[in-house]
């Protein structure tokens, strides 16, 4: 399989835009976030899309190496750490973001606004790190 650099680059650009849209939410205080349903929907959707874009990129890279597709979003990050695409510590943190994505999308339980709010800073840090790492993999 040939790596589709254009697809990966397009997803990385989208991820950068999503992070730029998420960044102002870091400045909210929790009560403000909790009472602003538009902000909550925005944050939840951005988190969802960040995980999906990163997973798409990593599954593409795994397939290029002839590795089997991951069974879940969380497994995508772990397998990518094992394959050397991600630092294992980053892979583990992104695994947690995938689990949050699943709770948000499938509503496995009530969404805890405080947990989502507290995760904003980690999503900003971890997905920025992911974008840099994926970009460096593309240039190899």
MODELLER restraints for C-alpha pairs under 7 A, 6 or more apart:
rsr = mdl.restraints
at = mdl.atoms
rsr.add(forms.Gaussian(group=physical.xy_distance, feature=features.Distance(at['CA:1:A'], at['CA:64:A']), mean=5.10, stdev=0.5))
rsr.add(forms.Gaussian(group=physical.xy_distance, feature=features.Distance(at['CA:2:A'], at['CA:64:A']), mean=6.43, stdev=0.5))
rsr.add(forms.Gaussian(group=physical.xy_distance, feature=features.Distance(at['CA:3:A'], at['CA:61:A']), mean=6.99, stdev=0.5))
rsr.add(forms.Gaussian(group=physical.xy_distance, feature=features.Distance(at['CA:3:A'], at['CA:64:A']), mean=6.36, stdev=0.5))
rsr.add(forms.Gaussian(group=physical.xy_distance, feature=features.Distance(at['CA:5:A'], at['CA:138:A']), mean=6.76, stdev=0.5))
rsr.add(forms.Gaussian(group=physical.xy_distance, feature=features.Distance(at['CA:8:A'], at['CA:57:A']), mean=5.86, stdev=0.5))
rsr.add(forms.Gaussian(group=physical.xy_distance, feature=features.Distance(at['CA:11:A'], at['CA:53:A']), mean=5.95, stdev=0.5))
rsr.add(forms.Gaussian(group=physical.xy_distance, feature=features.Distance(at['CA:12:A'], at['CA:131:A']), mean=6.17, stdev=0.5))
rsr.add(forms.Gaussian(group=physical.xy_distance, feature=features.Distance(at['CA:15:A'], at['CA:50:A']), mean=6.06, stdev=0.5))
rsr.add(forms.Gaussian(group=physical.xy_distance, feature=features.Distance(at['CA:18:A'], at['CA:46:A']), mean=6.10, stdev=0.5))
rsr.add(forms.Gaussian(group=physical.xy_distance, feature=features.Distance(at['CA:19:A'], at['CA:124:A']), mean=6.20, stdev=0.5))
rsr.add(forms.Gaussian(group=physical.xy_distance, feature=features.Distance(at['CA:22:A'], at['CA:43:A']), mean=6.51, stdev=0.5))
rsr.add(forms.Gaussian(group=physical.xy_distance, feature=features.Distance(at['CA:23:A'], at['CA:124:A']), mean=6.98, stdev=0.5))
rsr.add(forms.Gaussian(group=physical.xy_distance, feature=features.Distance(at['CA:26:A'], at['CA:120:A']), mean=6.33, stdev=0.5))
rsr.add(forms.Gaussian(group=physical.xy_distance, feature=features.Distance(at['CA:26:A'], at['CA:121:A']), mean=6.37, stdev=0.5))
rsr.add(forms.Gaussian(group=physical.xy_distance, feature=features.Distance(at['CA:30:A'], at['CA:117:A']), mean=6.89, stdev=0.5))
rsr.add(forms.Gaussian(group=physical.xy_distance, feature=features.Distance(at['CA:33:A'], at['CA:39:A']), mean=6.41, stdev=0.5))
rsr.add(forms.Gaussian(group=physical.xy_distance, feature=features.Distance(at['CA:33:A'], at['CA:40:A']), mean=6.57, stdev=0.5))
rsr.add(forms.Gaussian(group=physical.xy_distance, feature=features.Distance(at['CA:34:A'], at['CA:113:A']), mean=6.50, stdev=0.5))
rsr.add(forms.Gaussian(group=physical.xy_distance, feature=features.Distance(at['CA:44:A'], at['CA:104:A']), mean=6.78, stdev=0.5))
rsr.add(forms.Gaussian(group=physical.xy_distance, feature=features.Distance(at['CA:47:A'], at['CA:101:A']), mean=6.65, stdev=0.5))
rsr.add(forms.Gaussian(group=physical.xy_distance, feature=features.Distance(at['CA:48:A'], at['CA:101:A']), mean=5.15, stdev=0.5))
rsr.add(forms.Gaussian(group=physical.xy_distance, feature=features.Distance(at['CA:51:A'], at['CA:97:A']), mean=6.87, stdev=0.5))
rsr.add(forms.Gaussian(group=physical.xy_distance, feature=features.Distance(at['CA:51:A'], at['CA:98:A']), mean=6.01, stdev=0.5))
rsr.add(forms.Gaussian(group=physical.xy_distance, feature=features.Distance(at['CA:51:A'], at['CA:101:A']), mean=6.87, stdev=0.5))
rsr.add(forms.Gaussian(group=physical.xy_distance, feature=features.Distance(at['CA:55:A'], at['CA:73:A']), mean=6.31, stdev=0.5))
rsr.add(forms.Gaussian(group=physical.xy_distance, feature=features.Distance(at['CA:55:A'], at['CA:76:A']), mean=6.20, stdev=0.5))
rsr.add(forms.Gaussian(group=physical.xy_distance, feature=features.Distance(at['CA:58:A'], at['CA:76:A']), mean=6.78, stdev=0.5))
rsr.add(forms.Gaussian(group=physical.xy_distance, feature=features.Distance(at['CA:58:A'], at['CA:80:A']), mean=6.58, stdev=0.5))
rsr.add(forms.Gaussian(group=physical.xy_distance, feature=features.Distance(at['CA:59:A'], at['CA:69:A']), mean=6.27, stdev=0.5))
rsr.add(forms.Gaussian(group=physical.xy_distance, feature=features.Distance(at['CA:59:A'], at['CA:76:A']), mean=6.65, stdev=0.5))
rsr.add(forms.Gaussian(group=physical.xy_distance, feature=features.Distance(at['CA:62:A'], at['CA:69:A']), mean=6.98, stdev=0.5))
rsr.add(forms.Gaussian(group=physical.xy_distance, feature=features.Distance(at['CA:63:A'], at['CA:69:A']), mean=6.72, stdev=0.5))
rsr.add(forms.Gaussian(group=physical.xy_distance, feature=features.Distance(at['CA:70:A'], at['CA:76:A']), mean=4.96, stdev=0.5))
rsr.add(forms.Gaussian(group=physical.xy_distance, feature=features.Distance(at['CA:73:A'], at['CA:98:A']), mean=5.58, stdev=0.5))
rsr.add(forms.Gaussian(group=physical.xy_distance, feature=features.Distance(at['CA:74:A'], at['CA:95:A']), mean=4.43, stdev=0.5))
rsr.add(forms.Gaussian(group=physical.xy_distance, feature=features.Distance(at['CA:74:A'], at['CA:98:A']), mean=5.14, stdev=0.5))
rsr.add(forms.Gaussian(group=physical.xy_distance, feature=features.Distance(at['CA:74:A'], at['CA:99:A']), mean=6.44, stdev=0.5))
rsr.add(forms.Gaussian(group=physical.xy_distance, feature=features.Distance(at['CA:77:A'], at['CA:91:A']), mean=5.02, stdev=0.5))
rsr.add(forms.Gaussian(group=physical.xy_distance, feature=features.Distance(at['CA:77:A'], at['CA:94:A']), mean=6.29, stdev=0.5))
rsr.add(forms.Gaussian(group=physical.xy_distance, feature=features.Distance(at['CA:77:A'], at['CA:95:A']), mean=5.65, stdev=0.5))
rsr.add(forms.Gaussian(group=physical.xy_distance, feature=features.Distance(at['CA:78:A'], at['CA:91:A']), mean=5.53, stdev=0.5))
rsr.add(forms.Gaussian(group=physical.xy_distance, feature=features.Distance(at['CA:78:A'], at['CA:92:A']), mean=6.53, stdev=0.5))
rsr.add(forms.Gaussian(group=physical.xy_distance, feature=features.Distance(at['CA:78:A'], at['CA:95:A']), mean=6.76, stdev=0.5))
rsr.add(forms.Gaussian(group=physical.xy_distance, feature=features.Distance(at['CA:80:A'], at['CA:86:A']), mean=5.84, stdev=0.5))
rsr.add(forms.Gaussian(group=physical.xy_distance, feature=features.Distance(at['CA:81:A'], at['CA:87:A']), mean=5.72, stdev=0.5))
rsr.add(forms.Gaussian(group=physical.xy_distance, feature=features.Distance(at['CA:81:A'], at['CA:88:A']), mean=4.88, stdev=0.5))
rsr.add(forms.Gaussian(group=physical.xy_distance, feature=features.Distance(at['CA:81:A'], at['CA:91:A']), mean=5.39, stdev=0.5))
rsr.add(forms.Gaussian(group=physical.xy_distance, feature=features.Distance(at['CA:90:A'], at['CA:126:A']), mean=6.90, stdev=0.5))
rsr.add(forms.Gaussian(group=physical.xy_distance, feature=features.Distance(at['CA:103:A'], at['CA:109:A']), mean=6.74, stdev=0.5))
rsr.add(forms.Gaussian(group=physical.xy_distance, feature=features.Distance(at['CA:104:A'], at['CA:111:A']), mean=6.81, stdev=0.5))
